[in-house]
């Protein structure tokens, strides 16, 4: 097998990569690998860890279980536009039947690009100059216009502004670093920030977004309890308003997120609420709540306009982390959403499928 260079236009035909803008398709192409295999070569073995998302571009492959053929996939077909597998472990041994070309995409890079590319208003672009803040309006007014604030008690809103601290930064100064624990939520009062993420093949970082006055960041790590998934640094001198993790969870997160037990959620679903599974498609296919729809978290922002504002939605994953982030995003968009607090292991098997 040998490594070649992948054409960004080819990546742009694949799912869910086609949801990205071309700028990110070019960046993703630089992080991805195009391989070739001869007939009889094994692309990967069942039971081995999945460290990349694979797509078959050309040629024919066969999926085997215990050396027995299960199905075939032809490159260039409709099904080949989908990932071969997306779980953590390969379920099949995949063998090339003839000359095959396939691409390996880093899942973490793709996940983050999808999240930022569909974030609604953030865009990657060159800095046109400083002094742009006045046209963006007052940062406090922009923040209060967010639909999520309609669900926060007035006293909490007052407390948010009272507890915020103004922090002054110089151009180039780092605000949060990828891989660190999340400790603060930030709102840009003056200046601009740049979002970058380091990858294995680009340790210097790839640009994901440019943020301006009124934009906020840092909430995902606080809600999920995970690490920072990107680095954000100042593109200009500026001032950020900072809210501590404890204050954020008390004043912004807790009033917005509405947790339900499965019994409560089922009753709500019987009244017309819709189940949304925000896990990956392979996780959903393996096991999911009956009648639930699958919208993976990285694609949720892109699907917001397709959700009926008059409906109520119950969001779930396997741990509550992804679903709590998803519910916060839906609440920001003014959508009535609830989080399932019970683990999927607690749900009766008769109410799960397949």
C-alpha positions in Angstrom: 0.0 0.0 0.0 1.2 3.5 -0.6 0.1 7.0 0.5 -1.0 9.7 -2.0 -2.6 13.1 -1.9 -6.4 13.5 -1.6 -8.3 16.0 -3.8 -10.5 18.3 -1.6 -13.2 18.2 -4.3 -13.4 14.4 -3.8 -13.7 14.9 0.0 -16.5 17.4 -0.6 -18.7 14.6 -2.1 -18.5 12.4 1.1 -21.0 12.4 4.0 -20.9 14.2 6.4 -17.8 16.0 5.0 -20.0 17.6 2.3 -21.6 19.7 5.0 -18.3 21.6 5.4 -17.3 24.7 3.5 -14.6 24.4 0.9 -12.0 26.1 3.1 -12.4 23.4 5.6 -12.4 20.7 2.9 -9.0 21.9 1.8 -7.7 21.9 5.4 -9.2 18.4 6.0 -7.6 17.1 2.8 -4.2 18.1 4.2 -4.9 16.1 7.3 -6.2 13.0 5.5 -4.5 10.1 3.7 -5.3 8.5 0.4 -4.2 4.8 0.2 -4.2 2.2 -2.5 -4.5 -1.5 -2.1 -4.2 -4.5 -4.5 -6.6 -7.4 -4.8 -6.3 -9.7 -1.8 -4.9 -7.0 0.6 -6.6 -6.6 4.0 -7.6 -2.9 4.6 -8.3 -3.6 8.3 -9.1 -6.5 10.6 -12.2 -7.1 12.7 -11.6 -6.4 16.3 -8.9 -3.8 15.7 -9.3 -0.2 17.0 -10.7 2.4 14.6 -8.4 5.4 14.5 -9.7 6.9 11.2 -13.0 7.2 9.2 -12.6 5.3 6.0 -14.3 5.8 2.6 -13.9 3.6 -0.4 -13.3 5.8 -3.5 -12.8 3.2 -6.2 -12.6 -0.6 -6.6 -14.5 -3.3 -4.8 -14.1 -4.5 -1.2 -15.7 -7.4 0.7 -16.8 -7.4 4.3 -16.1 -10.7 6.2 -17.0 -12.1 9.6 -15.0 -15.1 10.7 -13.6 -15.3 7.1 -17.2 -15.6 5.7 -18.3 -13.0 3.1 -21.1 -10.8 4.5 -21.5 -8.1 1.8 -19.6 -6.1 -0.8 -19.1 -2.4 -1.5 -18.2 -0.7 -4.8 -16.3 2.5 -4.9 -18.2 5.3 -6.6 -21.5 3.9 -5.6 -24.1 5.8 -3.4 -23.2 3.8 -0.3 -19.5 4.4 -0.7 -20.2 8.1 0.0 -20.8 7.0 3.6 -18.1 5.9 6.1 -17.2 2.2 6.0 -17.5 2.1 9.8 -17.7 4.6 12.6 -17.6 2.6 15.8 -14.5 2.4 18.1 -13.7 -1.2 16.9 -13.9 -2.6 13.4 -16.8 -5.1 13.2 -15.6 -6.6 9.9 -12.5 -7.7 8.2 -12.4 -5.7 4.9 -10.6 -7.2 1.9 -9.8 -5.6 -1.4 -11.2 -7.7 -4.3 -9.2 -5.7 -6.9 -7.3 -2.4 -7.1 -8.8 -0.2 -4.5 -8.4 3.5 -3.5 -9.6 4.6 -0.1 -9.2 7.6 2.1 -8.6 7.8 5.9 -9.9 10.9 7.7 -9.1 11.9 11.2 -12.4 11.7 13.2 -11.5 14.3 15.8 -10.5 16.9 13.2 -13.7 16.2 11.2 -15.9 16.4 14.3 -14.5 19.7 15.3 -14.7 21.2 11.8 -18.3 20.2 11.5 -19.1 21.8 14.9 -17.4 25.1 14.1 -18.5 25.2 10.4 -22.1 24.9 11.4 -21.9 27.2 14.4 -24.1 29.9 12.8 -22.3 33.1 12.1 -18.6 32.2 12.8 -16.5 32.2 9.7 -12.8 31.7 8.9 -11.5 34.8 7.1 -8.5 37.1 7.1 -8.5 40.1 9.5 -9.5 43.2 7.5 -8.3 45.6 10.1 -9.0 46.8 13.6 -11.6 49.2 14.8 -14.5 47.1 13.6 -16.2 46.7 16.9 -18.4 49.7 16.8 -20.3 48.3 13.8 -21.0 45.1 15.7 -23.0 47.0 18.3 -22.9 46.8 22.1 -21.7 43.5 23.3 -24.2 43.4 26.2 -27.2 44.1 24.0 -26.1 41.4 21.6 -25.8 38.9 24.4 -29.3 39.8 25.8 -30.8 39.3 22.4 -29.8 35.6 22.5 -32.9 33.4 22.8 -31.4 31.4 25.6 -31.7 34.4 27.9 -35.5 34.2 27.6 -35.3 31.1 29.8 -33.1 32.6 32.5 -34.6 34.3 35.5 -34.1 38.1 35.5 -32.3 37.9 38.8 -29.8 35.5 37.2 -29.2 37.8 34.3 -28.4 40.6 36.7 -26.1 38.3 38.6 -24.3 37.3 35.4 -23.2 40.8 34.7 -22.4 41.5 38.3 -20.1 38.5 38.5 -18.3 38.9 35.2 -14.8 40.2 35.3 -13.2 42.3 32.5 -9.9 40.9 31.3 -7.6 42.8 29.0 -5.5 41.0 26.4 -2.8 41.9 23.9 -2.9 40.7 20.3 -1.5 37.2 20.1 -2.1 36.4 23.7 -3.7 33.0 24.4 -7.0 32.9 26.2 -7.7 29.1 26.4 -5.5 26.2 25.3 -6.4 23.0 23.6 -6.3 20.1 26.1 -6.6 22.2 29.2 -9.5 22.0 31.7 -12.3 24.4 31.2 -12.5 27.0 34.0 -14.2 30.1 32.5 -16.9 31.2 30.0 -16.0 34.2 27.8 -17.8 37.0 25.9 -15.9 39.3 23.6 -16.4 42.9 24.7 -13.7 44.5 22.5 -11.4 43.0 19.8 -11.3 39.8 17.9 -10.2 36.2 18.6 -9.0 33.4 16.4 -9.9 29.7 17.0 -7.3 27.1 16.1 -6.8 23.4 16.7 -3.6 21.4 16.7 -3.6 18.0 14.9 -1.1 15.2 14.6 -0.2 16.4 11.2 -0.4 20.1 11.8 1.1 20.8 15.3 1.0 24.5 14.4 -2.8 24.4 14.3 -5.4 24.9 11.7 -7.7 28.0 11.8 -11.4 27.1 12.6 -13.0 30.4 13.1 -12.8 34.2 13.8 -14.8 35.5 16.7 -15.9 39.2 17.1 -17.6 41.5 19.6 -20.6 39.8 21.2 -19.5 36.3 20.4 -19.0 33.9 23.3 -17.0 30.8 23.8 -15.9 28.2 26.3 -19.2 26.7 27.3 -18.9 23.3 25.9 -16.0 22.2 28.1 -17.9 23.6 31.1 -21.1 21.7 30.3 -19.5 18.4 29.4 -16.7 18.4 31.9 -14.3 17.6 29.1 -11.1 19.2 28.0 -10.8 22.3 25.8 -11.1 21.1 22.2 -9.4 24.1 20.6 -7.1 27.0 21.3 -8.4 30.6 21.2 -6.1 33.6 21.1 -6.5 37.3 20.5 -6.2 38.6 16.9 -6.2 42.1 18.2 -5.9 43.9 21.5 -9.2 43.4 23.3 -11.2 43.0 26.4 -13.1 39.8 27.3 -15.8 39.4 30.0 -15.1 36.3 32.0 -17.5 34.2 34.1 -16.2 31.4 36.3 -17.2 27.8 35.8 -19.2 27.6 39.0 -21.0 30.9 38.2 -21.7 29.7 34.6 -23.2 26.4 35.8 -25.3 28.1 38.5 -26.6 31.1 36.5 -26.7 30.1 32.9 -26.5 26.3 32.5 -28.7 25.0 35.3 -31.7 27.3 34.6 -31.6 26.4 30.9 -31.2 22.6 31.1 -34.3 20.7 32.1 -33.5 17.1 33.1 -36.0 14.3 32.9 -36.1 10.7 34.1 -37.0 8.1 31.5 -40.5 7.8 33.0 -41.0 11.5 32.8 -39.6 11.7 29.3 -41.8 8.8 28.1 -44.8 10.6 29.3 -43.7 13.7 27.5 -43.1 11.7 24.3 -46.6 10.2 24.6 -47.9 13.8 24.5 -46.1 14.5 21.2 -42.5 15.3 22.1 -39.8 14.0 19.8 -36.8 11.9 20.8 -33.4 13.0 19.4 -30.3 10.8 19.6 -27.2 13.0 19.3 -24.8 10.1 19.1 -22.9 8.9 16.0 -25.0 7.0 13.4 -23.3 3.7 14.1 -24.1 4.1 17.8 -27.7 4.9 16.9 -28.0 1.9 14.6 -26.6 -0.5 17.2 -29.2 0.5 19.8 -31.6 3.4 20.2 -34.9 4.4 21.8 -37.9 3.4 19.6 -39.1 6.2 17.3 -36.1 8.4 18.0 -34.4 10.3 15.2 -30.6 10.6 14.9 -29.0 14.0 14.6 -25.3 13.7 15.6 -24.1 16.5 17.8 -21.6 18.0 15.2 -24.5 18.3 12.7 -27.1 19.7 15.2 -26.5 23.4 14.4 -27.0 22.7 10.7 -30.4 21.0 11.4 -31.9 23.7 13.7 -34.0 25.3 11.0 -35.5 21.9 10.2 -36.8 21.4 13.7 -40.4 22.6 14.3 -40.3 25.4 16.9 -43.7 24.4 18.1 -42.6 20.9 19.1 -40.8 19.7 22.2 -37.7 17.6 22.0 -36.1 15.1 24.4 -32.3 14.8 23.8 -30.3 11.8 24.8 -26.9 10.1 24.3 -25.2 7.4 26.4 -23.7 9.5 29.2 -25.6 12.8 29.2 -22.5 14.8 28.2 -23.3 15.2 24.5 -27.0 15.5 25.1 -26.5 18.3 27.6 -24.4 20.3 25.2 -27.0 19.7 22.5 -29.9 20.8 24.7 -28.0 24.0 25.6 -27.5 24.7 21.9 -31.2 24.1 21.2 -32.2 26.4 24.1 -29.9 29.1 22.6 -32.0 28.8 19.4 -35.3 29.2 21.4 -36.2 25.5 21.0 -38.0 23.7 23.9 -35.6 20.8 24.7 -35.1 18.5 27.6 -32.2 16.2 28.6 -32.7 12.5 29.5 -30.8 12.0 32.8 -31.0 8.2 32.8 -28.4 6.0 31.2 -29.6 3.9 28.2 -28.7 0.9 30.4 -31.7 1.9 32.6 -34.2 1.8 29.8 -36.3 -1.4 29.4 -35.1 -3.6 26.4 -38.6 -3.7 25.1 -38.4 0.1 24.5 -35.2 -0.1 22.6 -34.4 -1.3 19.0 -33.2 -2.8 16.8 
